[in-house]
Amino acid sequence: MDTQPQIVHLCGHGAGEDGIVLEDDTGQIALVQADALSGMFKLFARKGVECVLLNACYSEVQAEAISQHIEYVIGMNSTIGDKAAINFAVAFYDALAAGEEVEFAYDLGCSQLIGLKEYQTPVLKRKSLNSPVAQKTTRQRIFISYKRDVEPDQPVALEIFQALSQQHEVFIDQTMLVGTRWAERIEAEIRQADFLIVFLSARSVHSEMVEQEIRMAHEFAQVQGGRPAILPVRLAYRQPFQYPLSAYLNDINWAFWQSAEDTPRLIAELTQAISGGELPFDAAQAKAALLETSEPSPLPRPFASAQPVALEMPEGTMDTQSAFYVERPSDAIAIRTIAQRGVTIAIKGPRQVGKSSLLIRAIEAAVNAGKRVTFLDFQLFDKAALTDAELFFQRFCRWLTYELEMEDRVEEYWKTPLGNSQRCTRYVQRHILKELGKTPLVLAMDEVDKVFDADFRNDFFGMLRSWHNSRATTPIWKQLDLTLVTSTEPYQLIDDLNQSPFNVGQVIELQDFTPEQVTDLNRRHGSPLNSSQERQLIVLLGGHPYLVRRALYLVASQQTSTTELFANATADSGPFGEHLRRHLSLLHDKTELIQGLLQIIRQNTCDDKRIFWRLRGAGLVREEGRVVLPRCQLYANYFRENLRE
């Protein structure tokens, strides 16, 4: 009443439905609920209050109530950090002081939170609409994912971009300015998108970046109420999705495009889906009818010397019968071990060294030996499960039950007054193994690195170690074989090595290809490289299995020449550009890893062993004696040029 403000700003704490936190006459905490605030501001709306900013966590409830009477009200729909609250307020009032309208000031404030990943926390309410500002709900944010410089992917993606941009805010990486921090921008755009449209062709389904963008959207949607929603579009591609894309896309409706004549229809279908409709292919029968007539897409014509062996794209887990699979001594060890009863196998090595392919070969050997096999890829555990021990152990048991097509009795076992690992152990012993009778079971677990950052990692891996130890005293545990695949050195992350399943049984550590194996692989591709070029390739890539296979495939299929291969090795549009950009996207907000990698590139040392193990697990560095080196010269050249501390 004394000040008669036009703006009222609350800087403090909020508690959702319980109210905002104020002090009473004695200085004690008092929670003031929405109806009380609404009643007060109803009185002062006539006294000149035009805007209320509730810069407090979980204050959207109060903002909604106050907006019945005040024209502009801003609240927070979740927690907001101190730095984000300050940044928003500074930008908001700077804009008002410059004479801008409240809506502009609000948008400017939100823009300052993108780097802090809290740009969607502030919510603007208006009395005239009594809902979030109309523009926020009618114009959707859309991210377009596609494989660049490929037809029909890029032309179709650009047409869709042009069409949807008339009504929505659409991002496509063609629009980024020179100097943009590419990886940070991609993550920010996907995080704030309402929809991710992904174009899937015979080429893009093998794209590392397309897979990374789908995975990113999937993970964000789990913690952002389903946003962004994924809208897959098949571009003349009729094959079933292969793992891991199948895990993300099989249960999602999709659209189909066969030729340029389908583009107008596709635009209409996507527009309808963005407005709340569904993409056309949802029923299993409709999908099957389209996919059952499929024929494999022809590969680029190889050199005559490569005939009659058909080339294989060097992406993902390799088929057990592949003519390009390079057997290493560890293969025989793994296959011989899995044929035995009651074994534990740990397969370790950096990323893209062939761990999953070896695991698949071991699984095939187990099936041939008459064992049941359950394959669990830990990448598919969502963030909620990896932050909640009870939820994780329950989902682990349910997943195992589902794969074995058994009765789900998790709720029953979780009623016992025991810890999570004890309940899980009882469930596996008394339900799973007992139900299988004398049939041995192989529990194959890929990407178990996902659990290393969880608070309960010692409980989980200690439980697996106890299963291994129990074979000596409890016969039923001899029916269970364990195979674990990890890229990260587990000894650095498990507190008690006596509770680790990674230093018992058969430990297999995969290494990069030797020069002799690179020579053999070159021969299998029809010898597209002469001996001099082969040595040049080894200097550039070392024995990196994936990059070596990719280089040989591109040259053998005449998609690039050897001159272009080496000249454009580090270019974004070059033969390894997508692979390098993916690594850059994974590093962009990890300051410690960036500093550690640059130190290794410049000085061949790493002061922090923990940083070294994380970089090694990511497949970026290696160790030779006491010297730490980039995994290959390609990485050294690219990251020296593109990383900034």
C-alpha positions as CSV (number, residue, x, y, z in Angstrom):
1,M,0.0,0.0,0.0
2,D,3.0,2.3,0.7
3,T,4.9,1.5,-2.5
4,Q,2.1,0.7,-4.9
5,P,4.3,-1.4,-7.2
6,Q,3.6,-2.4,-10.8
7,I,5.7,-5.5,-10.4
8,V,5.9,-7.8,-7.4
9,H,8.9,-10.2,-7.3
10,L,9.2,-13.1,-4.9
11,C,12.7,-14.5,-4.5
12,G,12.6,-17.5,-2.2
13,H,11.2,-21.0,-1.9
14,G,8.1,-22.8,-3.2
15,A,6.5,-26.1,-2.3
16,G,4.0,-26.8,-5.1
17,E,0.5,-27.4,-3.8
18,D,1.6,-26.6,-0.3
19,G,2.3,-23.0,-1.1
20,I,5.2,-20.6,-1.1
21,V,7.5,-20.2,1.9
22,L,7.2,-16.9,3.9
23,E,7.8,-16.0,7.5
24,D,5.1,-15.4,10.1
25,D,5.2,-12.7,12.8
26,T,7.6,-14.7,14.9
27,G,10.1,-15.4,12.1
28,Q,9.0,-19.0,11.6
29,I,8.3,-20.7,8.3
30,A,4.8,-20.2,7.0
31,L,3.4,-21.9,3.9
32,V,1.0,-19.6,2.0
33,Q,-1.3,-21.4,-0.4
34,A,-2.6,-20.3,-3.8
35,D,-6.1,-19.3,-2.8
36,A,-4.7,-16.9,-0.1
37,L,-2.3,-15.3,-2.6
38,S,-5.0,-15.1,-5.3
39,G,-7.3,-13.3,-2.8
40,M,-4.7,-10.8,-1.9
41,F,-3.7,-10.0,-5.5
42,K,-7.3,-9.6,-6.4
43,L,-7.4,-6.6,-4.1
44,F,-4.1,-5.1,-5.5
45,A,-5.0,-5.7,-9.1
46,R,-7.0,-2.5,-8.8
47,K,-4.1,-0.7,-7.2
48,G,-1.8,-1.0,-10.2
49,V,0.0,-4.4,-9.9
50,E,0.5,-5.5,-13.5
51,C,3.0,-8.4,-13.1
52,V,4.0,-10.9,-10.5
53,L,7.2,-12.9,-10.8
54,L,7.4,-16.0,-8.5
55,N,11.1,-16.8,-8.8
56,A,10.7,-19.9,-6.6
57,C,10.6,-23.7,-7.2
58,Y,7.3,-25.3,-8.0
59,S,5.4,-22.0,-8.0
60,E,3.3,-22.7,-11.1
61,V,0.2,-23.5,-9.0
62,Q,0.3,-20.1,-7.3
63,A,1.0,-18.4,-10.7
64,E,-2.1,-20.0,-12.2
65,A,-4.3,-18.8,-9.3
66,I,-2.9,-15.3,-9.3
67,S,-3.4,-15.0,-13.1
68,Q,-7.1,-14.9,-12.5
69,H,-6.6,-11.3,-11.4
70,I,-3.2,-10.1,-12.6
71,E,-2.4,-9.7,-16.3
72,Y,1.1,-11.2,-16.3
73,V,2.3,-13.9,-13.8
74,I,5.4,-16.0,-14.1
75,G,5.9,-19.1,-12.0
76,M,8.3,-22.1,-12.1
77,N,7.0,-25.6,-13.1
78,S,9.8,-27.5,-11.2
79,T,12.9,-26.8,-9.3
80,I,15.1,-23.9,-10.5
81,G,18.7,-23.4,-9.5
82,D,20.0,-20.2,-8.0
83,K,22.1,-19.4,-11.0
84,A,19.2,-20.0,-13.4
85,A,16.9,-17.8,-11.2
86,I,19.4,-15.0,-11.2
87,N,20.0,-15.2,-14.9
88,F,16.3,-15.2,-15.7
89,A,15.7,-12.2,-13.5
90,V,18.6,-10.1,-14.9
91,A,17.5,-10.6,-18.5
92,F,13.8,-10.1,-17.7
93,Y,14.3,-6.8,-16.0
94,D,16.9,-5.6,-18.6
95,A,14.3,-6.1,-21.3
96,L,11.6,-4.2,-19.3
97,A,14.1,-1.4,-18.6
98,A,14.7,-1.2,-22.3
99,G,11.0,-0.6,-22.9
100,E,10.2,-4.1,-24.2
101,E,6.8,-5.9,-23.5
102,V,6.5,-8.6,-20.8
103,E,6.3,-11.4,-23.3
104,F,9.6,-10.3,-24.9
105,A,11.2,-10.0,-21.5
106,Y,10.0,-13.5,-20.6
107,D,11.4,-15.0,-23.8
108,L,14.7,-13.3,-23.3
109,G,14.9,-14.6,-19.7
110,C,14.2,-18.1,-20.9
111,S,16.9,-17.9,-23.6
112,Q,19.5,-17.3,-20.8
113,L,18.7,-20.7,-19.3
114,I,19.4,-22.9,-22.4
115,G,23.0,-23.6,-21.3
116,L,21.8,-24.4,-17.8
117,K,19.1,-26.8,-19.3
118,E,16.3,-25.0,-17.3
119,Y,14.9,-22.9,-20.1
120,Q,11.5,-24.7,-19.9
121,T,11.1,-24.1,-16.1
122,P,9.6,-20.5,-16.2
123,V,6.0,-20.5,-17.3
124,L,4.1,-17.3,-18.3
125,K,0.4,-17.0,-17.4
126,R,-1.9,-14.3,-18.6
127,K,-5.2,-13.1,-17.2
128,S,-6.7,-12.7,-20.7
129,L,-5.9,-16.3,-21.5
130,N,-5.6,-17.8,-18.1
131,S,-3.1,-20.3,-19.6
132,P,0.4,-20.2,-20.9
133,V,1.0,-17.6,-23.7
134,A,-0.8,-18.8,-26.8
135,Q,2.3,-18.8,-29.0
136,K,3.9,-21.3,-26.7
137,T,1.2,-23.9,-27.4
138,T,0.4,-23.3,-31.0
139,R,3.9,-23.1,-32.5
140,Q,5.7,-26.3,-31.8
141,R,9.5,-26.7,-31.7
142,I,10.6,-29.5,-34.1
143,F,14.0,-31.1,-34.6
144,I,14.7,-32.8,-38.0
145,S,17.1,-35.7,-37.8
146,Y,18.5,-37.1,-41.1
147,K,21.7,-38.3,-42.8
148,R,23.5,-35.4,-44.6
149,D,24.6,-35.5,-48.2
150,V,22.6,-38.6,-48.9
151,E,19.6,-39.0,-51.3
152,P,16.7,-39.1,-50.8
153,D,17.3,-38.2,-47.1
154,Q,18.6,-34.7,-47.5
155,P,16.2,-33.4,-50.3
156,V,13.1,-34.8,-48.4
157,A,14.3,-33.4,-45.1
158,L,14.8,-29.9,-46.6
159,E,11.3,-30.0,-48.2
160,I,9.7,-30.9,-44.9
161,F,11.7,-28.2,-43.2
162,Q,10.5,-25.6,-45.6
163,A,6.9,-26.7,-45.3
164,L,6.7,-27.0,-41.5
165,S,8.7,-23.8,-40.9
166,Q,5.7,-21.8,-42.0
167,Q,3.8,-22.7,-38.9
168,H,6.4,-24.0,-36.4
169,E,9.9,-23.4,-35.2
170,V,11.9,-26.1,-37.0
171,F,15.6,-26.9,-36.5
172,I,17.7,-28.6,-39.1
173,D,21.5,-28.5,-38.9
174,Q,21.8,-26.8,-42.3
175,T,20.8,-23.6,-40.5
176,M,23.7,-23.4,-38.0
177,L,26.0,-20.4,-38.4
178,V,29.7,-20.8,-38.8
179,G,31.3,-20.8,-35.3
180,T,28.3,-22.4,-33.6
181,R,29.3,-24.9,-30.9
182,W,27.8,-27.7,-32.8
183,A,27.4,-30.4,-30.2
184,E,26.0,-28.1,-27.6
185,R,23.5,-26.7,-30.0
186,I,22.3,-30.1,-31.1
187,E,21.7,-31.3,-27.5
188,A,19.9,-28.0,-26.6
189,E,17.6,-28.2,-29.6
190,I,16.6,-31.8,-29.0
191,R,16.0,-31.1,-25.3
192,Q,13.6,-28.2,-26.0
193,A,11.9,-29.8,-29.0
194,D,8.3,-30.9,-28.9
195,F,8.8,-33.4,-31.7
196,L,11.8,-35.1,-33.3
197,I,11.2,-36.1,-37.0
198,V,13.7,-38.7,-38.0
199,F,14.1,-39.8,-41.6
200,L,15.2,-43.5,-41.9
201,S,16.6,-44.9,-45.1
202,A,18.9,-47.8,-46.0
203,R,21.8,-45.5,-45.3
204,S,20.6,-43.5,-42.3
205,V,19.6,-46.6,-40.2
206,H,23.3,-47.2,-39.9
207,S,24.2,-43.6,-39.0
208,E,25.9,-43.1,-35.7
209,M,24.5,-39.5,-35.4
210,V,21.0,-40.5,-36.3
211,E,21.1,-43.2,-33.6
212,Q,22.6,-40.8,-31.1
213,E,19.8,-38.2,-31.8
214,I,17.1,-40.8,-31.4
215,R,18.6,-42.1,-28.1
216,M,18.9,-38.5,-26.9
217,A,15.3,-37.8,-27.6
218,H,14.2,-41.0,-26.0
219,E,16.1,-40.2,-22.8
220,F,14.8,-36.6,-22.6
221,A,11.3,-37.8,-23.2
222,Q,11.5,-40.0,-20.1
223,V,12.1,-37.0,-17.8
224,Q,10.2,-34.4,-19.7
225,G,6.7,-35.9,-19.8
226,G,7.1,-37.5,-23.3
227,R,8.8,-34.6,-25.0
228,P,10.1,-34.7,-27.6
229,A,7.8,-37.2,-29.2
230,I,9.6,-39.2,-32.0
231,L,8.0,-39.2,-35.4
232,P,9.8,-41.8,-37.6
233,V,9.6,-41.6,-41.4
234,R,10.7,-44.5,-43.5
235,L,12.2,-43.4,-46.8
236,A,11.6,-46.3,-49.2
237,Y,13.0,-48.5,-46.4
238,R,11.0,-51.7,-45.8
239,Q,13.3,-53.7,-43.6
240,P,12.5,-54.3,-39.9
241,F,14.5,-52.0,-37.6
242,Q,17.6,-53.6,-36.3
243,Y,18.8,-53.3,-32.7
244,P,19.3,-50.8,-31.1
245,L,16.9,-48.7,-33.3
246,S,14.3,-51.5,-32.8
247,A,14.3,-50.9,-29.0
248,Y,13.4,-47.2,-29.5
249,L,11.1,-47.4,-32.6
250,N,9.3,-50.7,-32.8
251,D,6.4,-49.5,-30.6
252,I,6.1,-46.1,-32.3
253,N,3.8,-45.3,-35.3
254,W,5.6,-44.2,-38.4
255,A,5.0,-42.8,-41.9
256,F,6.2,-44.2,-45.2
257,W,7.6,-42.3,-48.2
258,Q,8.4,-44.2,-51.5
259,S,9.0,-41.4,-54.0
260,A,8.8,-37.7,-54.6
261,E,5.1,-38.0,-55.4
262,D,4.5,-38.9,-51.7
263,T,6.0,-35.7,-50.3
264,P,2.8,-33.7,-50.2
265,R,1.0,-36.5,-48.4
266,L,3.9,-36.9,-46.0
267,I,3.7,-33.2,-45.1
268,A,0.0,-33.5,-44.4
269,E,0.6,-36.6,-42.2
270,L,3.3,-34.9,-40.2
271,T,1.3,-31.7,-39.8
272,Q,-1.6,-33.8,-38.4
273,A,0.7,-35.7,-36.0
274,I,2.1,-32.4,-34.7
275,S,-1.4,-31.2,-34.1
276,G,-2.2,-34.2,-32.0
277,G,-3.0,-36.9,-34.5
278,E,-1.2,-40.1,-35.2
279,L,1.1,-41.2,-38.0
280,P,-0.6,-43.7,-40.4
281,F,1.2,-47.0,-39.7
282,D,0.2,-48.1,-36.2
283,A,-1.4,-51.5,-36.4
284,A,0.9,-54.5,-36.4
285,Q,-1.0,-55.9,-39.5
286,A,-0.5,-52.7,-41.5
287,K,3.2,-52.6,-40.6
288,A,3.7,-56.3,-41.5
289,A,1.9,-55.8,-44.8
290,L,4.4,-53.1,-45.8
291,L,7.5,-54.9,-44.5
292,E,6.8,-58.4,-45.7
293,T,7.5,-57.5,-49.4
294,S,10.9,-56.0,-48.5
295,E,14.0,-56.8,-50.3
296,P,17.5,-55.8,-49.1
297,S,18.7,-52.5,-50.6
298,P,21.5,-53.1,-53.1
299,L,24.9,-52.0,-51.9
300,P,27.1,-49.8,-54.1
301,R,28.8,-51.9,-56.8
302,P,32.3,-53.0,-55.5
303,F,35.5,-53.4,-57.4
304,A,35.6,-56.5,-59.6
305,S,38.3,-57.8,-57.3
306,A,35.9,-57.7,-54.4
307,Q,33.5,-60.2,-56.2
308,P,31.9,-62.5,-55.4
309,V,31.8,-61.5,-51.7
310,A,29.1,-58.9,-51.1
311,L,30.4,-56.0,-49.1
312,E,28.9,-55.3,-45.6
313,M,28.3,-51.8,-44.2
314,P,30.5,-51.5,-41.1
315,E,27.9,-50.6,-38.6
316,G,26.6,-52.2,-35.4
317,T,27.0,-55.8,-34.2
318,M,28.3,-58.1,-36.8
319,D,26.5,-61.3,-37.9
320,T,28.1,-64.5,-36.7
321,Q,28.5,-65.7,-40.3
322,S,30.0,-62.4,-41.6
323,A,32.8,-62.9,-44.0
324,F,34.4,-59.7,-42.6
325,Y,34.5,-60.8,-38.9
326,V,38.1,-61.0,-37.7
327,E,38.6,-63.8,-35.3
328,R,41.0,-63.1,-32.4
329,P,42.4,-65.6,-29.9
330,S,39.9,-64.4,-27.4
331,D,37.0,-65.8,-29.6
332,A,38.1,-69.4,-29.0
333,I,38.5,-68.7,-25.3
334,A,35.0,-67.3,-25.0
335,I,33.3,-70.0,-27.1
336,R,35.2,-72.8,-25.2
337,T,34.3,-71.3,-21.8
338,I,30.5,-70.7,-22.5
339,A,30.2,-74.4,-23.4
340,Q,31.0,-75.3,-19.8
341,R,28.6,-75.3,-16.9
342,G,28.4,-72.5,-14.3
343,V,30.8,-69.9,-15.8
344,T,31.3,-66.2,-15.6
345,I,32.8,-64.3,-18.5
346,A,33.7,-60.6,-18.4
347,I,34.4,-59.0,-21.9
348,K,36.2,-55.6,-21.6
349,G,37.6,-53.2,-24.1
350,P,37.1,-49.6,-25.5
351,R,34.1,-48.6,-27.5
352,Q,33.8,-50.1,-31.1
353,V,36.4,-52.8,-30.6
354,G,34.0,-55.7,-31.2
355,K,32.8,-56.6,-27.7
356,S,29.1,-56.9,-28.6
357,S,29.9,-58.9,-31.7
358,L,32.0,-61.4,-29.6
359,L,29.1,-61.6,-27.1
360,I,26.7,-62.5,-29.9
361,R,29.0,-65.3,-31.1
362,A,29.3,-66.6,-27.5
363,I,25.5,-66.5,-27.2
364,E,25.2,-68.6,-30.4
365,A,27.6,-71.1,-29.0
366,A,25.6,-71.3,-25.8
367,V,22.4,-72.0,-27.8
368,N,24.1,-74.7,-29.7
369,A,25.2,-76.2,-26.4
370,G,21.5,-76.5,-25.4
371,K,21.4,-73.5,-23.0
372,R,18.6,-70.9,-22.6
373,V,19.9,-67.3,-23.2
374,T,18.5,-64.0,-22.0
375,F,20.1,-60.9,-23.5
376,L,19.8,-57.6,-21.5
377,D,21.2,-54.4,-23.0
378,F,21.6,-52.0,-20.0
379,Q,21.4,-49.0,-22.4
380,L,17.6,-49.5,-22.3
381,F,17.3,-48.8,-18.6
382,D,15.8,-45.4,-18.2
383,K,17.2,-42.6,-16.0
384,A,14.5,-43.1,-13.4
385,A,15.6,-46.7,-12.8
386,L,19.2,-45.8,-12.7
387,T,18.6,-43.3,-9.9
388,D,16.2,-45.5,-7.8
389,A,17.7,-48.7,-6.4
390,E,14.3,-50.4,-5.7
391,L,12.9,-49.5,-9.1
392,F,16.1,-50.8,-10.8
393,F,16.2,-54.2,-9.1
394,Q,12.4,-54.7,-9.7
395,R,12.8,-53.8,-13.4
396,F,15.8,-56.1,-13.7
397,C,13.7,-59.0,-12.4
398,R,10.7,-58.1,-14.6
399,W,12.9,-57.8,-17.7
400,L,14.4,-61.2,-17.0
401,T,11.0,-62.7,-16.5
402,Y,9.6,-61.2,-19.7
403,E,12.5,-62.4,-21.8
404,L,12.0,-66.0,-20.4
405,E,8.2,-65.8,-20.9
406,M,7.6,-66.7,-17.3
407,E,5.0,-65.6,-14.7
408,D,5.8,-62.2,-13.2
409,R,6.0,-62.7,-9.4
410,V,8.1,-59.6,-8.6
411,E,5.4,-58.0,-6.4
412,E,5.2,-61.1,-4.3
413,Y,8.9,-61.3,-3.6
414,W,9.2,-57.6,-2.9
415,K,6.9,-57.9,0.0
416,T,9.6,-59.6,2.1
417,P,11.4,-57.4,4.6
418,L,14.8,-57.7,2.9
419,G,17.2,-55.5,0.9
420,N,16.8,-55.1,-2.9
421,S,19.8,-57.4,-3.8
422,Q,18.5,-60.1,-1.4
423,R,15.0,-59.9,-2.9
424,C,16.5,-60.1,-6.4
425,T,18.7,-63.1,-5.5
426,R,15.7,-64.9,-4.0
427,Y,13.6,-64.2,-7.1
428,V,16.3,-65.6,-9.4
429,Q,17.0,-68.6,-7.3
430,R,13.5,-69.6,-6.1
431,H,11.5,-68.6,-9.2
432,I,13.6,-68.2,-12.3
433,L,16.1,-71.0,-11.9
434,K,13.7,-73.3,-10.1
435,E,11.2,-72.9,-13.0
436,L,13.8,-73.7,-15.6
437,G,14.6,-77.0,-13.9
438,K,17.8,-78.5,-15.2
439,T,18.0,-76.2,-18.2
440,P,21.1,-74.0,-17.9
441,L,20.6,-70.3,-18.3
442,V,23.0,-67.7,-19.8
443,L,22.4,-64.2,-18.5
444,A,24.1,-62.0,-21.2
445,M,24.4,-58.4,-20.1
446,D,25.7,-55.7,-22.5
447,E,26.7,-52.1,-21.7
448,V,26.7,-52.7,-18.0
449,D,28.7,-49.4,-17.8
450,K,25.3,-47.7,-17.4
451,V,25.2,-48.9,-13.8
452,F,28.6,-47.5,-12.8
453,D,27.3,-44.0,-12.1
454,A,24.5,-45.3,-10.0
455,D,24.6,-45.0,-6.2
456,F,23.7,-48.7,-5.9
457,R,26.4,-50.0,-8.2
458,N,28.2,-51.8,-5.4
459,D,25.0,-53.6,-4.3
460,F,24.3,-54.7,-7.9
461,F,27.7,-56.0,-8.8
462,G,28.2,-57.4,-5.4
463,M,25.0,-59.4,-5.9
464,L,26.4,-60.8,-9.2
465,R,29.6,-61.7,-7.5
466,S,27.6,-63.5,-4.8
467,W,25.8,-65.5,-7.5
468,H,29.2,-66.5,-8.9
469,N,30.5,-67.5,-5.5
470,S,27.3,-69.5,-4.6
471,R,28.0,-72.1,-7.3
472,A,30.5,-73.6,-4.9
473,T,27.9,-74.3,-2.2
474,T,24.5,-74.2,-3.8
475,P,24.1,-76.5,-6.8
476,I,21.2,-74.6,-8.4
477,W,23.5,-71.6,-9.1
478,K,25.6,-73.8,-11.4
479,Q,22.7,-73.6,-13.8
480,L,23.4,-69.8,-14.3
481,D,26.2,-68.5,-16.5
482,L,27.0,-64.8,-16.4
483,T,28.5,-62.8,-19.3
484,L,29.1,-59.1,-18.8
485,V,30.3,-56.6,-21.4
486,T,31.8,-53.3,-20.3
487,S,33.8,-50.4,-21.9
488,T,34.8,-48.8,-18.6
489,E,37.5,-50.2,-16.3
490,P,35.3,-51.4,-13.4
491,Y,38.2,-51.7,-10.9
492,Q,38.1,-47.9,-10.7
493,L,34.4,-47.7,-9.8
494,I,33.7,-50.7,-7.5
495,D,34.8,-49.9,-3.9
496,D,35.5,-53.5,-2.8
497,L,37.3,-55.7,-5.4
498,N,36.2,-58.8,-3.4
499,Q,32.6,-57.8,-4.4
500,S,33.3,-57.4,-8.1
501,P,32.2,-59.9,-10.8
502,F,34.8,-58.5,-13.2
503,N,37.9,-60.1,-11.7
504,V,36.6,-63.7,-11.5
505,G,36.0,-66.4,-14.0
506,Q,37.2,-65.8,-17.6
507,V,38.3,-62.2,-18.2
508,I,38.6,-61.3,-21.9
509,E,40.1,-57.9,-22.8
510,L,39.8,-57.0,-26.5
511,Q,42.4,-54.9,-28.3
512,D,42.5,-53.1,-31.6
513,F,43.5,-55.0,-34.8
514,T,47.1,-55.8,-35.4
515,P,48.7,-54.7,-38.7
516,E,48.4,-58.3,-39.9
517,Q,44.7,-58.3,-39.2
518,V,44.3,-55.0,-41.1
519,T,46.1,-56.6,-44.0
520,D,43.8,-59.6,-43.8
521,L,40.7,-57.4,-43.8
522,N,42.0,-55.4,-46.7
523,R,42.3,-58.7,-48.6
524,R,38.7,-59.7,-47.7
525,H,37.5,-56.4,-49.2
526,G,39.2,-57.2,-52.5
527,S,42.5,-55.4,-51.7
528,P,41.2,-51.8,-52.5
529,L,44.4,-50.4,-50.8
530,N,47.9,-51.2,-52.0
531,S,50.6,-51.9,-49.5
532,S,51.7,-48.3,-49.2
533,Q,48.1,-47.0,-48.7
534,E,47.6,-49.8,-46.2
535,R,50.5,-48.6,-44.1
536,Q,49.2,-45.0,-44.4
537,L,45.8,-46.3,-43.1
538,I,47.4,-47.9,-40.1
539,V,49.3,-44.7,-39.3
540,L,46.0,-42.8,-39.4
541,L,43.7,-45.2,-37.7
542,G,45.9,-47.6,-35.8
543,G,43.9,-50.8,-35.6
544,H,40.6,-49.2,-34.7
545,P,38.2,-52.0,-35.8
546,Y,35.2,-49.8,-36.8
547,L,37.2,-47.1,-38.5
548,V,39.4,-49.6,-40.4
549,R,36.3,-51.4,-41.7
550,R,34.6,-48.2,-42.6
551,A,37.6,-46.9,-44.6
552,L,37.9,-50.2,-46.5
553,Y,34.2,-50.4,-47.2
554,L,34.1,-46.8,-48.6
555,V,37.0,-47.4,-50.9
556,A,36.0,-50.9,-52.0
557,S,32.4,-49.7,-52.8
558,Q,33.8,-46.7,-54.7
559,Q,32.1,-44.1,-52.5
560,T,35.4,-42.4,-52.1
561,S,38.9,-42.7,-53.5
562,T,42.0,-43.3,-51.4
563,T,43.2,-39.8,-52.1
564,E,39.9,-38.3,-50.8
565,L,39.9,-40.7,-47.8
566,F,43.2,-39.3,-46.5
567,A,42.8,-35.7,-47.6
568,N,39.3,-35.3,-46.0
569,A,39.8,-37.6,-42.9
570,T,39.0,-34.9,-40.3
571,A,36.5,-32.9,-42.4
572,D,32.9,-32.8,-41.1
573,S,31.7,-34.0,-44.5
574,G,34.6,-36.5,-44.8
575,P,34.5,-40.3,-44.5
576,F,34.7,-40.2,-40.7
577,G,32.9,-36.9,-40.1
578,E,29.7,-38.3,-38.6
579,H,31.7,-40.6,-36.2
580,L,33.9,-37.7,-35.1
581,R,30.9,-35.4,-34.6
582,R,29.3,-38.0,-32.4
583,H,32.3,-38.1,-30.1
584,L,32.3,-34.3,-30.0
585,S,28.7,-34.3,-29.0
586,L,29.4,-36.7,-26.2
587,L,32.2,-34.5,-24.9
588,H,30.8,-31.0,-25.3
589,D,29.7,-30.3,-21.7
590,K,32.2,-32.5,-19.9
591,T,35.0,-30.0,-19.0
592,E,37.1,-32.5,-17.1
593,L,37.2,-35.0,-20.0
594,I,38.0,-32.2,-22.5
595,Q,40.9,-30.9,-20.4
596,G,42.1,-34.5,-19.9
597,L,41.9,-35.4,-23.6
598,L,43.8,-32.2,-24.6
599,Q,46.5,-32.9,-22.0
600,I,46.9,-36.4,-23.5
601,I,47.1,-35.0,-27.1
602,R,49.6,-32.3,-26.1
603,Q,51.7,-33.9,-23.5
604,N,51.0,-37.7,-23.6
605,T,50.1,-37.7,-19.9
606,C,47.0,-37.6,-17.8
607,D,47.2,-36.5,-14.2
608,D,43.8,-37.9,-13.2
609,K,43.6,-41.7,-13.5
610,R,39.9,-41.5,-13.2
611,I,39.7,-39.2,-16.3
612,F,42.0,-41.6,-18.2
613,W,39.7,-44.6,-17.5
614,R,36.6,-42.7,-18.7
615,L,38.4,-41.5,-21.9
616,R,39.7,-45.1,-22.5
617,G,36.2,-46.5,-21.9
618,A,34.9,-44.0,-24.5
619,G,37.5,-45.4,-26.9
620,L,39.4,-42.2,-27.3
621,V,42.8,-42.9,-25.7
622,R,45.1,-45.8,-25.0
623,E,48.1,-46.5,-22.7
624,E,51.6,-47.8,-23.8
625,G,53.7,-48.4,-20.7
626,R,53.7,-45.1,-18.8
627,V,52.8,-43.1,-21.9
628,V,49.1,-42.1,-22.6
629,L,48.2,-41.5,-26.2
630,P,45.2,-40.7,-28.3
631,R,43.7,-44.0,-29.6
632,C,44.7,-43.1,-33.2
633,Q,46.2,-40.2,-35.1
634,L,42.8,-39.3,-36.6
635,Y,41.5,-38.5,-33.1
636,A,44.6,-36.5,-32.2
637,N,44.2,-34.4,-35.4
638,Y,40.5,-33.8,-35.1
639,F,40.2,-33.1,-31.4
640,R,43.3,-30.8,-31.3
641,E,41.5,-28.7,-33.9
642,N,37.9,-28.9,-32.5
643,L,38.1,-29.0,-28.7
644,R,38.3,-25.8,-26.6
645,E,39.0,-25.7,-22.9
